């Protein structure tokens, strides 16, 4: 995931601010920002770099994991980080971006955008000589590439929507292998989100090429556990022959699992998550979920900070990075390869 107006209301499992606190990312000040510093001088005598991380929401464990990756990389590099919490408000994030530029304190911005309306401010930052790296989702119209899409942008760190769509298709195909014909529903984050729409298009095109798999419905649940539960209740009622519930994000699968259990359908309806969160790391080996695809928010933060700090120090060659490729971890996880993934990823990153 939003993966995103990219209403990322979307991606949040509200109420996990404790995770942010545990990571030392407590929002403070009038602009809802937090800060951490690795010192006042750059490592090895290099130019000191101040990085601003514009986060979607520090109530979201995905964001706090990304922030931890940024802060750890900054500490290793002798840089400083200030984290701004947009609280899922696009206008707030835009204002924070403007404030960061006006302050003339930052040489680099790492941005986990609430939605694409942040683009004009990022363009202004680039014109002001600030290095810009986007993470988790693109700020642009091409959902097939990791390459930076804003002229002058230093980096982009994420896995494209088209790629994630293919991972979900792979999971669906595996889950349906022993059930033909196979009825499937998909829980999307936000249907109006272009990133989500790109994922859905890939899934629909893939299923259309199969005579054995039927996509009964696509519904949005805003990446939320409680909405995942309620939407799944309705889907199970409307589609009593349902075989597989696929999802764009693990929190929605948690809610779907509750609805499946409530109807006594454990083991009859297979569950597919998205993101390889701590929930999936428990559910897949236990046989409760069939599988999930992998996202790496900590690595996204780490590589984003590395590119941003390097660019600010003069190594400004635009980079598009896939964290999955860098880590070398299988992007799709089921019981069959869980041990292999666990060896490369000892614990979930969010």
C-alpha positions in Angstrom: 0.0 0.0 0.0 -1.9 4.0 -0.4 -0.4 2.7 -1.6 -3.9 7.9 -2.5 -7.5 11.9 -3.6 -5.3 9.2 -2.3 -7.4 9.4 0.8 -5.3 7.3 2.8 -7.8 7.1 5.4 -7.1 4.5 3.9 -4.3 2.6 5.1 -4.6 3.4 8.7 -5.4 1.1 11.5 -6.5 3.9 13.9 -5.6 3.7 17.5 -2.1 2.4 17.3 -0.4 5.6 18.3 1.3 3.6 21.1 3.4 2.1 18.3 4.6 5.5 17.4 5.4 6.3 21.0 7.4 3.1 21.3 9.5 4.2 18.4 10.1 7.6 19.9 8.0 9.4 17.3 5.7 11.4 19.5 4.1 14.3 17.7 4.7 17.7 19.2 4.5 21.4 18.5 1.9 23.3 16.6 2.7 21.6 13.3 2.3 18.1 14.7 6.0 17.2 14.1 8.5 15.3 16.1 12.3 15.3 15.8 15.4 13.2 16.4 19.0 14.2 15.8 22.1 12.2 15.4 24.3 15.2 16.2 25.3 18.5 14.8 28.1 17.4 12.5 28.1 15.0 9.6 29.8 11.6 9.9 33.3 11.4 8.6 33.6 15.1 8.1 30.9 15.1 5.5 28.4 17.9 5.0 25.7 17.7 7.7 22.2 17.0 6.3 18.9 17.8 7.9 16.1 15.6 6.6 12.4 16.3 7.0 10.1 13.2 6.8 6.6 14.1 5.8 4.6 11.2 7.1 0.9 10.4 6.4 0.0 9.5 10.0 2.0 8.4 13.0 -1.0 6.5 14.2 -0.2 4.1 11.4 2.4 1.4 12.2 3.4 1.3 8.6 4.4 5.0 8.9 6.2 4.6 12.2 8.2 1.6 10.7 9.2 3.8 7.8 10.2 6.6 10.1 12.4 4.2 12.2 14.2 3.1 9.0 14.8 6.8 8.1 16.1 7.6 11.6 18.3 4.6 11.8 19.9 5.4 8.5 20.3 9.0 9.4 22.1 8.0 12.6 24.5 5.8 10.7 25.1 8.6 8.2 25.6 11.5 10.7 22.4 13.2 9.6 19.4 14.6 11.5 15.7 13.9 11.0 12.5 15.8 11.9 9.3 13.9 11.4 6.1 15.7 10.5 2.7 14.1 11.2 0.0 15.0 8.6 -2.6 13.0 10.5 -4.0 11.9 7.1 -4.8 15.4 6.1 -3.6 16.4 2.7 -3.9 20.1 3.4 -1.9 19.7 6.6 0.9 17.8 4.8 1.0 20.5 2.1 1.3 23.2 4.8 4.1 21.2 6.5 5.9 20.9 3.2 5.7 24.7 2.7 6.9 25.3 6.2 9.9 23.0 5.7 10.9 24.9 2.6 10.4 28.4 4.1 12.4 27.4 7.2 15.5 26.9 5.0 16.6 24.3 7.6 16.3 21.1 5.5 18.5 19.9 2.7 16.3 16.8 2.0 12.6 15.8 2.1 11.4 12.2 2.4 7.7 12.1 1.6 5.0 9.4 2.3 2.3 11.4 0.6 -1.3 11.6 1.8 -2.3 12.2 -1.8 -1.0 13.6 -5.1 -1.9 17.2 -4.2 1.5 17.4 -2.5 3.2 17.5 -6.0 3.3 21.3 -6.5 5.0 21.7 -3.1 7.6 19.0 -3.9 8.3 20.9 -7.2 8.8 24.0 -5.2 11.2 22.2 -2.8 13.2 21.0 -5.8 13.4 24.5 -7.2 14.7 25.6 -3.8 17.5 23.1 -4.0 16.0 20.6 -1.5 16.5 17.0 -2.5 13.2 15.1 -2.7 12.6 11.3 -2.3 9.1 9.8 -2.3 8.4 6.5 -0.6 5.7 3.8 -0.5 3.6 5.3 -3.2 4.5 7.3 -6.4 3.7 11.0 -6.9 3.0 10.7 -10.6 0.8 8.9 -13.1 2.9 5.9 -14.1 2.0 2.9 -11.8 4.3 0.4 -13.6 7.7 1.9 -12.6 9.8 2.8 -9.6 11.5 5.6 -11.4 11.1 9.2 -10.0 8.3 11.0 -11.9 8.9 14.7 -10.8 11.6 16.5 -12.8 14.6 16.9 -10.5 13.3 14.3 -8.0 16.3 12.5 -6.4 14.6 9.1 -5.7 11.5 7.0 -5.4 11.4 3.9 -3.1 8.4 1.5 -3.4 7.0 -1.4 -5.5 4.7 -0.3 -8.3 1.0 -0.9 -8.3 1.2 -3.1 -11.4 3.8 -5.3 -9.6 1.6 -5.6 -6.5 -1.3 -6.5 -8.7 0.6 -9.4 -10.2 1.6 -10.6 -6.7 -2.1 -10.6 -5.7 -3.0 -12.5 -8.8 -0.3 -15.1 -8.0 -1.8 -15.5 -4.5 -5.3 -15.9 -5.9 -4.1 -18.5 -8.5 -2.4 -20.5 -5.8 -5.3 -20.3 -3.4 -7.7 -21.4 -6.2 -5.5 -24.3 -7.4 -7.6 -27.0 -5.7 -10.9 -25.2 -6.2 -12.2 -24.9 -9.8 -14.3 -23.0 -10.5 -13.2 -20.6 -7.8 -15.2 -17.6 -6.6 -13.1 -14.6 -5.4 -13.7 -11.2 -3.9 -11.1 -8.4 -3.4 -11.0 -5.9 -0.6 -9.4 -2.7 -2.0 -8.2 0.2 0.0 -9.9 3.1 -1.7 -11.6 2.6 -5.1 -11.1 6.3 -6.1 -7.4 6.0 -5.5 -5.5 5.8 -8.8 -2.9 3.5 -7.2 -5.6 1.1 -6.0 -7.4 1.4 -9.4 -4.1 0.3 -11.1 -3.9 -2.7 -8.8 -7.5 -3.6 -9.5 -7.1 -3.3 -13.2 -4.2 -5.8 -13.2 -6.3 -8.3 -11.1 -9.4 -7.9 -13.4 -7.3 -8.4 -16.5 -5.7 -11.5 -15.1 -8.9 -13.1 -13.9 -10.6 -12.3 -17.2 -8.0 -14.6 -18.8 -9.1 -17.5 -16.7 -12.1 -19.7 -17.2 -11.9 -21.2 -13.7 -11.6 -18.1 -11.5 -14.5 -15.7 -11.1 -14.1 -12.3 -9.5 -17.5 -11.8 -7.8 -16.9 -8.4 -6.3 -14.4 -5.6 -5.5 -15.2 -3.5 -2.4 -13.3 -0.9 -0.5 -12.5 -1.1 3.2 -10.1 1.8 3.6 -7.3 -0.5 4.9 -9.2 -0.7 8.2 -9.8 -3.8 10.3 -13.3 -2.9 11.4 -14.4 -1.9 7.9 -12.9 -5.1 6.6 -15.1 -7.0 9.0 -18.3 -5.2 8.0 -17.7 -5.3 4.3 -16.9 -9.1 4.5 -20.1 -9.7 6.4 -22.0 -8.3 3.5 -19.9 -10.1 0.9 -20.4 -13.5 2.6 -24.2 -12.8 2.6 -24.2 -11.8 -1.1 -21.9 -14.6 -2.3 -22.6 -17.8 -0.3 -20.3 -19.8 -2.6 -17.3 -17.7 -1.9 -13.9 -19.5 -1.9 -11.3 -16.8 -1.5 -11.1 -13.4 0.0 -8.1 -11.4 -1.3 -7.0 -8.1 0.2 -4.8 -5.1 -0.5 -3.7 -4.9 3.2 -3.4 -7.2 6.2 -5.5 -5.1 8.5 -8.5 -5.6 6.3 -7.8 -9.4 6.2 -7.8 -9.4 10.0 -11.4 -8.0 9.9 -12.4 -10.4 7.1 -11.1 -13.3 9.3 -13.4 -12.2 12.1 -16.4 -12.3 9.8 -15.5 -15.7 8.3 -15.2 -17.1 11.9 -18.5 -15.6 12.9 -20.2 -17.6 10.1 -18.3 -20.8 10.9 -16.5 -20.8 7.6 -12.9 -21.3 8.8 -11.0 -23.5 6.4 -13.7 -23.1 3.8 -12.9 -19.6 2.7 -9.2 -18.9 2.1 -7.8 -15.6 3.3 -5.2 -13.6 1.5 -3.5 -10.5 3.1 -1.3 -7.7 1.9 1.9 -6.4 3.4 3.4 -9.2 5.5 2.6 -7.5 8.8 3.0 -9.1 12.2 -0.5 -10.4 12.0 0.3 -12.4 8.8 3.5 -13.7 10.4 1.3 -15.4 13.0 -1.7 -16.4 10.8 0.1 -18.0 7.8 2.2 -20.6 9.7 -0.8 -21.4 11.9 -2.8 -22.1 8.7 -5.4 -19.4 9.4 -4.4 -17.4 6.3 -3.4 -18.9 3.0 -0.8 -16.1 2.3 0.1 -12.5 1.8 2.4 -10.4 -0.3 5.4 -8.5 1.2 5.9 -4.9 1.7 9.0 -3.5 3.6 8.2 -0.2 5.3 11.4 -0.1 7.4 13.5 -0.8 4.3 11.6 1.9 2.4 12.5 4.4 5.0 16.2 3.2 5.2 16.7 3.4 1.4 14.8 6.7 1.1 17.0 8.3 3.7 20.2 6.9 2.1 19.2 8.3 -1.3 18.1 11.7 0.2 21.2 12.1 2.3 23.5 11.0 -0.5 21.9 13.5 -2.9 22.2 16.3 -0.5 25.9 15.5 -0.2 26.4 15.7 -4.0 25.6 12.1 -5.2 22.4 13.2 -6.9 21.8 10.6 -9.6 18.0 9.9 -9.7 17.3 6.4 -8.3 14.2 4.2 -8.4 14.5 1.4 -5.8 12.4 -1.7 -5.2 12.9 -2.7 -1.5 11.8 -6.3 -2.3 14.5 -6.6 -5.0 17.1 -5.1 -2.7 16.2 -7.4 0.1 15.9 -10.5 -2.2 12.9 -11.7 -0.3 10.1 -13.6 -2.2 7.3 -11.1 -2.7 4.5 -13.7 -2.1 4.3 -15.7 1.1 2.4 -18.9 1.8 2.8 -21.8 4.2 5.0 -23.5 1.5 7.7 -20.8 1.5 7.2 -19.2 4.9 10.4 -20.7 6.3 12.4 -19.3 3.3 10.9 -15.8 3.9 11.5 -16.0 7.6 15.1 -16.7 7.0 15.4 -13.5 5.0 13.0 -11.5 7.1 13.3 -12.7 10.7 10.4 -10.6 11.9 7.6 -8.5 10.3 8.5 -4.9 9.8 5.1 -3.5 10.9 
